[in-house]
């Protein structure tokens, strides 16, 4: 994967994490509205619609599952800084595997060995 695409995805992870937080807040508000509305007028709702229990608990279930998935996704997504660190490590790894780096390292090792021999 190219480094430019990886940096774009790093920035996208930060946005997705914020979106997951917003989804959790919206789901909590929907859950609160459903439960408070249902609890305050339970008898009136049961008279007008005998299937109100199923309907309310369907929305409650959808809200809880969506909030759980969003929280789980937001928790396990790495932060933008972590993604940048991973990109840096991958870039450094690709540099150290080049033939030029191998030659430079060998030259440096030889020079250091020569300097150590002169000191003795």
Protein Blocks (a to p, Z undefined) as FASTA:
>chain_A
ZZklmmmmmmmmmmmmmmmmmmmmmmmmmmmmmmmmmmmmmmmmmmmmmklmmmmmmmmm
mmmmmmmmmmmmmmmpccfklmmmmmmmmmmmmmmmpmklmmmmmmmmmmmmmmmmmmZZ
